[in-house]
């Protein structure tokens, strides 16, 4: 169980600069899930190093393509919409 990909397709996707790091993280996650988590042995520090390397690669790739700022702005606007919706509901409650 877990995340599975066709190994041939995964290894041939060298166009993605983070493909090898993604594969290392997925392999670690699948091993942790099948050998530990599914058997009730949960250790929180599993695969952290692999995740950190993969995440850093993704962030760098997004910055290189000038996409990270777009994602951050989109995320910020999503939170501001939620905050506005929450604060308008609170204002109505206190004005009654």
Secondary structure as GFF3:
##gff-version 3
##sequence-region A 1 96
A	DSSP	alpha_helix	7	11	.	.	.	ID=ss1
A	DSSP	alpha_helix	19	35	.	.	.	ID=ss2
A	DSSP	three_ten_helix	37	39	.	.	.	ID=ss3
A	DSSP	alpha_helix	48	64	.	.	.	ID=ss4
A	DSSP	alpha_helix	68	94	.	.	.	ID=ss5
###
